[in-house]
Amino acid sequence: MEQTKRQNNIPAIIVMIILFGMISFVTGLGGPFAKVLKEQFEAPNWMSQLGTFCNFLAYAFMGIPAGILLKKIGYKKTALAAIGVGIVGVAIQYLAGHVEQFFVYLIGAFVAGFSMCMLNVVVNPLLNTLGGGGNRGNQLIQVGGSFNSLNATIVPVLVGYLVGSQASISNASPALFIAIGLFAVAFIVLALTAIPETGVEAEVKKTEKEKYSALSFRHFILGAIAIFIYVGVEVGIPNFLILIGTESLKIDAATAGSIAGTYWFLMLIGRLIGASVGSKISSKMMLTAVSSLGIVLVLLAILLPTTVLVNMPVFQSDISFGFVKVPISILFLVLCGFCTSVMWGGIFNLAVEGLGKYTKMASGIFMTMVVGGGVLPLLQGVVADMGTGGNYIMSYWVIVVGLAYLLYYALVGHKNVNKDIPVEA
C-alpha cells in the first residue's frame, strides 16, 4: 500500500523537481547581470547588486502572503499562478534591454522574485512531505536541489557567452527568452499533472483562531534567520567571483562566467552526494560539517596572497572543462560550492522538525527570510566600494560572519525547546 502511494507520487515529485530548477535559472540571472548592469549603466559595485536585491526583496513582501495563498488554494493552483507571474517578470526584464532603463530592469527582477517566492513555498514543503519528512524528506529536497544547481551552473556561463565583450541586457536577451519558454512548458506540464493537496482542505475548513504559530518555536525563529543568512552566503560568493574575474583579474566575461558556473557545478555535485547520503547522515551533522569547512575555505581565500596562482578547471560554455590561471583564493571560493550545496535542505529540515500543522505557514515565513539573498550581497558591495578599485576579497568577511552563525545553528540553535506545544491538525 505504502509502495503504491509512493509510485503515485512520482509524477508530482518530478514536476516539483523541475520547478526547483526553474527557481534557480531565473534567480541565477542576477549574478551575471550584475556585470551587465555595472557596464551598461556605469554603476558602482553596490548598485550592480540591485537586480539581485530586488529579486530577493520580493520574498519579504510575498513570503507570508504566499503561505496564506497555499493554504487557501493548494499547491497546484499556487504553482500555476507563480509561473504566470514569472513570465511577466522575465518579460519586463527583456523590455528593459530595449528601453535601456535601469529602473525597468529592477521592476522586472522584483516581479520575477514574486514568482520565485511562490514556487519556493510550494516546492520545499511538498517535497519534504512526499519524502516522508525527516532524513528522507531532506534527501528528496537535496535531489531537487541538484537539478536547481544544474540550472545555476548553466546560467552564468550562458550569459557570459552571450554578452562577450559588449555587456548589455539586449545581448543577453536570449537567456530571457529561454526562461520564458521553460516557464511556458512547465505551466502545461503542471496543468496536466495530479498534485496531492496534503492537508489543504482541512486547513481551509478550520476557522478558529490558533493559540500558537510557527513563531512560537524558538528553533524555527533561529532557523528562519539561518535561511536569511544562508541564501545571502550562497548568492554572494558567486556574484563577486564574476566581478573579481572581470574587474581585478581583467579576464573576459565568458571566462568569469565559467568560474562562477564552476561554483554552481560544485553545488550540483555536492547536492547529488547529499541526496545519496541524506537518509543516512543527520541534517545536524551535515550542516555542522559544511559550515565549518566553509569558514576555513573563505578565511584561506581572504588571508592568502593573490600572487599564488593555480590552474583551475572551469565548466565552459561548450559543456566541457578547461583551465584558467587564477589566484588560489579564487579556487578556495569556488570550492565553497560543495559547502553551500546541502545547507538549504539541512536548515529547512531542522527548522520545521516538530512543527506539524504549522509547517505550511512556516514555509511562507521562510520565503520572507530569503530576502537575505539580496541583502548580504548588497553589504558585500558596500564593503567592496570601501577599497580603491574594488576591495572584492575583503568583502568576503561578510560571508565568514554568516557561516559562523550557520555553525551555531547546527550545533545549538536547531534544538526544539518547545515540545509542549500541540502540533496535531
C-alpha positions as CSV (number, residue, x, y, z in Angstrom):
1,M,0.0,0.0,0.0
2,E,2.8,2.4,1.0
3,Q,4.8,1.5,-2.1
4,T,1.8,2.1,-4.4
5,K,1.3,5.5,-2.7
6,R,4.9,6.4,-3.4
7,Q,4.6,5.3,-7.1
8,N,1.5,7.5,-7.5
9,N,3.6,10.4,-6.1
10,I,6.4,10.1,-8.7
11,P,4.8,12.4,-11.3
12,A,4.3,15.1,-8.6
13,I,7.9,14.7,-7.4
14,I,9.2,15.1,-10.9
15,V,7.2,18.3,-11.5
16,M,8.4,19.7,-8.2
17,I,12.0,19.0,-9.1
18,I,11.5,20.7,-12.5
19,L,10.1,23.8,-10.7
20,F,13.0,23.7,-8.3
21,G,15.3,24.1,-11.4
22,M,13.2,27.0,-12.7
23,I,13.7,28.9,-9.5
24,S,17.5,28.6,-9.9
25,F,17.5,29.5,-13.6
26,V,15.6,32.8,-13.2
27,T,17.2,33.7,-9.8
28,G,20.7,32.9,-11.3
29,L,20.3,35.6,-13.9
30,G,21.1,38.2,-11.1
31,G,24.8,37.2,-10.8
32,P,26.0,37.6,-14.4
33,F,23.6,40.5,-15.0
34,A,25.4,42.4,-12.2
35,K,28.4,42.8,-14.6
36,V,26.0,43.8,-17.4
37,L,24.3,46.5,-15.2
38,K,27.7,47.8,-14.0
39,E,29.0,48.3,-17.5
40,Q,25.8,49.4,-19.4
41,F,24.8,51.9,-16.7
42,E,28.2,52.7,-15.3
43,A,27.0,51.6,-11.8
44,P,29.2,51.2,-8.7
45,N,29.6,47.8,-7.1
46,W,26.7,48.2,-4.7
47,M,24.3,49.3,-7.5
48,S,25.3,46.3,-9.6
49,Q,23.8,44.1,-6.9
50,L,20.4,45.8,-7.0
51,G,19.0,43.4,-9.6
52,T,19.7,40.5,-7.2
53,F,18.5,42.7,-4.3
54,C,15.1,43.4,-6.0
55,N,14.7,39.8,-6.9
56,F,15.1,38.7,-3.2
57,L,13.3,41.8,-1.8
58,A,10.1,40.4,-3.3
59,Y,10.4,37.5,-0.8
60,A,10.0,40.0,2.1
61,F,6.7,41.1,0.6
62,M,5.4,37.8,-0.7
63,G,6.6,35.1,1.7
64,I,3.8,35.2,4.2
65,P,1.0,36.0,1.6
66,A,2.3,33.1,-0.5
67,G,1.9,30.8,2.6
68,I,-1.6,32.0,3.1
69,L,-2.3,31.6,-0.6
70,L,-1.0,28.0,-0.4
71,K,-3.4,27.2,2.5
72,K,-6.4,28.7,0.6
73,I,-6.0,27.3,-3.0
74,G,-3.5,24.5,-2.6
75,Y,-0.1,23.5,-4.1
76,K,-1.1,23.2,-7.8
77,K,-3.0,26.5,-8.2
78,T,-0.4,28.4,-6.3
79,A,2.4,27.0,-8.6
80,L,0.4,27.8,-11.7
81,A,-0.1,31.4,-10.6
82,A,3.6,31.6,-9.8
83,I,4.6,30.5,-13.3
84,G,2.3,33.2,-14.8
85,V,3.8,35.9,-12.6
86,G,7.3,34.6,-13.6
87,I,6.6,35.0,-17.3
88,V,5.5,38.7,-16.7
89,G,8.7,39.4,-14.6
90,V,11.1,38.0,-17.2
91,A,9.3,39.8,-20.0
92,I,9.8,43.1,-18.2
93,Q,13.5,42.4,-17.8
94,Y,13.6,41.7,-21.6
95,L,11.8,45.1,-22.2
96,A,14.5,46.8,-20.1
97,G,17.0,45.9,-22.8
98,H,15.0,47.8,-25.4
99,V,14.2,50.9,-23.4
100,E,17.7,50.9,-21.8
101,Q,16.3,51.8,-18.4
102,F,18.0,50.5,-15.2
103,F,14.8,51.1,-13.2
104,V,12.7,48.9,-15.7
105,Y,15.1,46.0,-15.2
106,L,14.8,46.3,-11.4
107,I,11.0,46.2,-11.7
108,G,11.3,43.0,-13.8
109,A,13.6,41.5,-11.2
110,F,11.2,42.4,-8.4
111,V,8.2,40.8,-10.2
112,A,10.2,37.7,-11.1
113,G,11.1,37.5,-7.4
114,F,7.4,37.2,-6.5
115,S,7.2,34.2,-8.8
116,M,10.3,32.5,-7.3
117,C,9.0,33.1,-3.8
118,M,5.6,31.5,-4.6
119,L,7.3,28.5,-6.2
120,N,9.6,28.0,-3.2
121,V,6.6,28.0,-0.9
122,V,5.1,25.1,-2.9
123,V,8.2,23.1,-3.7
124,N,10.0,22.8,-0.4
125,P,7.2,21.6,1.9
126,L,5.7,19.3,-0.7
127,L,9.0,17.6,-1.5
128,N,9.6,17.2,2.3
129,T,6.1,15.8,2.7
130,L,6.3,13.4,-0.3
131,G,9.6,12.2,1.1
132,G,8.0,11.4,4.4
133,G,9.8,14.1,6.4
134,G,12.9,13.5,8.5
135,N,16.1,12.4,6.7
136,R,14.2,11.1,3.7
137,G,12.4,14.4,3.3
138,N,15.8,16.1,3.4
139,Q,17.1,13.6,0.8
140,L,14.3,14.5,-1.6
141,I,14.9,18.2,-1.2
142,Q,18.6,17.5,-2.0
143,V,17.5,15.8,-5.2
144,G,15.5,18.8,-6.2
145,G,18.4,21.0,-5.2
146,S,20.7,19.0,-7.6
147,F,18.5,20.0,-10.5
148,N,18.4,23.5,-9.1
149,S,22.3,23.6,-9.2
150,L,22.4,22.3,-12.7
151,N,20.4,25.3,-13.9
152,A,22.5,27.6,-11.8
153,T,25.7,26.2,-13.4
154,I,24.4,26.9,-16.9
155,V,23.1,30.5,-16.3
156,P,26.4,32.4,-15.7
157,V,28.2,30.5,-18.4
158,L,25.4,31.1,-20.9
159,V,25.1,34.9,-20.1
160,G,28.8,35.3,-20.2
161,Y,29.0,33.7,-23.6
162,L,26.1,35.8,-24.9
163,V,27.4,39.1,-23.6
164,G,31.0,38.7,-24.9
165,S,32.9,41.9,-24.8
166,Q,29.8,44.1,-25.1
167,A,27.9,43.9,-21.8
168,S,24.2,44.9,-22.4
169,I,20.8,43.5,-21.5
170,S,19.8,43.2,-25.1
171,N,22.9,41.0,-25.9
172,A,21.8,38.7,-23.1
173,S,18.2,38.6,-24.1
174,P,18.3,35.0,-25.5
175,A,18.7,33.8,-21.9
176,L,15.5,35.6,-21.0
177,F,13.7,34.0,-24.0
178,I,14.8,30.6,-22.7
179,A,13.4,31.4,-19.3
180,I,10.0,32.4,-20.7
181,G,10.0,29.2,-22.9
182,L,10.8,27.0,-19.9
183,F,8.0,28.7,-17.9
184,A,5.5,28.0,-20.6
185,V,6.4,24.3,-20.8
186,A,6.3,24.0,-17.0
187,F,2.9,25.5,-16.9
188,I,1.5,23.0,-19.4
189,V,3.1,20.0,-17.7
190,L,1.9,21.1,-14.3
191,A,-1.6,21.7,-15.5
192,L,-1.7,18.1,-16.7
193,T,-0.2,16.5,-13.6
194,A,-2.1,15.5,-10.5
195,I,-0.6,17.1,-7.4
196,P,-1.5,15.8,-3.9
197,E,-3.0,18.5,-1.7
198,T,-1.8,17.2,1.6
199,G,-3.9,18.7,4.4
200,V,-5.0,21.8,2.4
201,E,-8.8,21.0,2.7
202,A,-8.6,20.5,6.4
203,E,-6.8,23.8,6.9
204,V,-9.3,25.7,4.7
205,K,-12.2,24.5,6.8
206,K,-10.6,25.4,10.1
207,T,-11.7,28.8,11.1
208,E,-10.9,29.0,14.9
209,K,-8.0,31.2,15.9
210,E,-4.8,29.4,16.7
211,K,-3.2,29.9,20.1
212,Y,0.2,29.1,18.7
213,S,2.0,29.6,15.4
214,A,5.3,28.6,13.8
215,L,6.8,31.7,15.5
216,S,6.1,30.0,18.9
217,F,9.0,27.7,18.3
218,R,12.5,29.1,19.1
219,H,14.3,26.7,16.8
220,F,12.1,27.8,13.9
221,I,12.8,31.5,14.5
222,L,16.6,30.8,14.6
223,G,16.2,28.7,11.5
224,A,14.4,31.5,9.7
225,I,17.4,33.7,10.5
226,A,19.7,30.9,9.3
227,I,17.8,30.8,5.9
228,F,18.2,34.6,5.6
229,I,22.0,34.3,6.1
230,Y,22.4,31.1,4.1
231,V,20.8,32.5,0.9
232,G,23.0,35.6,1.2
233,V,26.1,33.4,1.5
234,E,25.1,31.2,-1.4
235,V,24.4,34.1,-3.7
236,G,27.2,36.5,-2.5
237,I,30.1,34.1,-3.2
238,P,29.5,33.6,-6.9
239,N,28.2,37.1,-7.6
240,F,31.5,38.6,-6.5
241,L,33.5,35.9,-8.3
242,I,32.3,37.4,-11.6
243,L,33.3,40.9,-10.5
244,I,36.7,39.7,-9.3
245,G,37.3,38.0,-12.6
246,T,36.3,40.9,-14.9
247,E,37.5,43.8,-12.7
248,S,40.5,42.5,-10.8
249,L,41.8,39.7,-13.0
250,K,40.8,41.5,-16.2
251,I,39.5,38.3,-17.9
252,D,36.6,38.3,-20.4
253,A,33.0,37.9,-19.2
254,A,32.7,34.4,-20.7
255,T,35.6,33.1,-18.6
256,A,34.4,34.9,-15.5
257,G,31.0,33.3,-16.0
258,S,32.7,30.0,-16.3
259,I,34.4,30.5,-12.9
260,A,31.1,31.3,-11.3
261,G,29.5,28.5,-13.2
262,T,32.0,26.1,-11.7
263,Y,30.9,27.1,-8.2
264,W,27.4,26.2,-9.1
265,F,28.6,23.0,-10.7
266,L,30.2,22.0,-7.4
267,M,26.9,22.8,-5.7
268,L,25.4,20.3,-8.1
269,I,28.0,17.6,-7.2
270,G,27.5,18.4,-3.5
271,R,23.7,18.0,-3.8
272,L,24.0,14.8,-5.6
273,I,26.2,13.5,-2.8
274,G,23.8,14.9,-0.3
275,A,20.9,13.2,-2.0
276,S,22.7,9.8,-1.9
277,V,23.7,10.0,1.8
278,G,20.8,12.2,3.1
279,S,18.9,9.3,4.5
280,K,22.0,8.1,6.5
281,I,23.5,11.3,7.8
282,S,21.6,13.7,10.0
283,S,20.9,17.2,9.0
284,K,22.7,18.4,12.1
285,M,25.9,16.6,11.2
286,M,25.7,17.7,7.6
287,L,25.2,21.3,8.4
288,T,27.9,21.3,11.0
289,A,30.5,19.8,8.6
290,V,29.8,22.1,5.7
291,S,29.6,25.3,7.8
292,S,33.0,24.5,9.4
293,L,34.6,23.7,6.1
294,G,33.1,26.9,4.5
295,I,34.6,29.1,7.2
296,V,38.1,27.6,6.7
297,L,37.9,28.0,2.9
298,V,36.8,31.6,2.9
299,L,39.4,32.5,5.6
300,L,42.1,31.0,3.4
301,A,40.8,32.9,0.4
302,I,40.9,36.2,2.3
303,L,44.3,35.7,4.0
304,L,46.4,34.0,1.3
305,P,48.3,36.4,-1.1
306,T,46.9,36.9,-4.6
307,T,50.3,36.3,-6.1
308,V,49.9,32.5,-5.6
309,L,48.4,31.2,-8.9
310,V,46.9,27.9,-9.8
311,N,45.4,26.3,-12.9
312,M,41.8,25.8,-12.0
313,P,39.4,23.6,-14.1
314,V,36.3,25.5,-15.1
315,F,32.9,24.5,-16.6
316,Q,32.8,26.1,-20.0
317,S,30.0,27.2,-22.4
318,D,30.5,24.1,-24.7
319,I,29.7,21.9,-21.7
320,S,33.3,20.8,-21.3
321,F,36.2,21.6,-18.9
322,G,39.2,23.9,-19.5
323,F,41.8,25.5,-17.3
324,V,42.1,29.1,-16.2
325,K,45.1,30.5,-14.2
326,V,43.7,32.3,-11.1
327,P,44.8,33.3,-7.6
328,I,44.5,30.3,-5.3
329,S,42.0,32.4,-3.3
330,I,39.5,32.1,-6.2
331,L,39.9,28.3,-6.1
332,F,39.0,28.3,-2.4
333,L,35.9,30.4,-3.0
334,V,34.8,28.2,-5.8
335,L,35.2,25.1,-3.6
336,C,32.7,26.7,-1.2
337,G,30.1,25.4,-3.7
338,F,30.5,22.0,-2.0
339,C,29.6,23.6,1.3
340,T,26.6,25.6,0.3
341,S,25.1,22.8,-1.7
342,V,23.4,21.0,1.2
343,M,22.7,23.9,3.6
344,W,19.2,24.7,2.4
345,G,17.8,21.3,2.9
346,G,19.6,20.8,6.2
347,I,18.4,24.2,7.6
348,F,14.8,23.7,6.3
349,N,14.6,20.2,7.7
350,L,16.0,21.2,11.2
351,A,13.8,24.2,11.4
352,V,10.4,22.5,10.6
353,E,11.1,19.4,12.7
354,G,8.3,19.0,15.2
355,L,6.1,21.8,13.7
356,G,3.4,19.5,12.5
357,K,0.4,21.5,11.3
358,Y,2.4,24.8,11.4
359,T,4.8,23.6,8.6
360,K,3.0,25.3,5.7
361,M,2.9,28.7,7.3
362,A,6.5,28.2,8.4
363,S,7.4,27.7,4.8
364,G,5.8,31.1,3.9
365,I,7.9,32.8,6.7
366,F,11.0,31.0,5.4
367,M,10.4,32.6,2.0
368,T,10.2,36.0,3.6
369,M,13.6,35.5,5.0
370,V,15.1,34.5,1.6
371,V,15.4,38.3,1.2
372,G,18.8,37.7,2.7
373,G,20.0,36.7,-0.8
374,G,19.7,40.3,-1.8
375,V,20.8,41.9,1.5
376,L,24.2,40.2,2.1
377,P,25.5,40.7,-1.5
378,L,24.5,44.4,-1.1
379,L,26.5,44.6,2.1
380,Q,29.4,42.9,0.2
381,G,29.1,45.6,-2.4
382,V,29.3,48.4,0.3
383,V,32.5,46.7,1.7
384,A,33.9,46.3,-1.8
385,D,33.4,50.0,-2.6
386,M,35.4,51.0,0.5
387,G,38.6,49.9,-1.1
388,T,40.4,51.6,-4.0
389,G,39.4,49.9,-7.3
390,G,37.1,47.5,-5.5
391,N,38.1,45.6,-2.4
392,Y,36.4,42.4,-3.5
393,I,38.3,39.8,-1.4
394,M,37.8,41.8,1.8
395,S,34.0,41.8,1.2
396,Y,34.1,38.1,2.0
397,W,34.3,38.9,5.7
398,V,30.6,39.3,5.4
399,I,30.4,35.7,4.3
400,V,32.6,34.5,7.2
401,V,30.3,36.1,9.8
402,G,27.3,34.4,8.1
403,L,28.9,31.0,8.1
404,A,29.7,31.4,11.8
405,Y,26.0,31.8,12.6
406,L,25.1,28.8,10.5
407,L,27.6,26.7,12.5
408,Y,26.0,28.0,15.7
409,Y,22.5,27.0,14.4
410,A,23.8,23.5,13.5
411,L,25.4,22.9,17.0
412,V,22.9,24.7,19.3
413,G,20.1,26.8,17.7
414,H,18.3,23.9,16.0
415,K,17.2,22.2,19.2
416,N,13.4,22.2,19.7
417,V,12.8,23.6,23.3
418,N,9.0,24.0,22.7
419,K,7.9,20.3,22.6
420,D,5.0,21.1,24.9
421,I,3.1,22.9,22.1
422,P,0.4,20.7,20.4
423,V,1.1,20.3,16.7
424,E,-1.5,17.8,15.5
425,A,-4.1,19.0,13.0
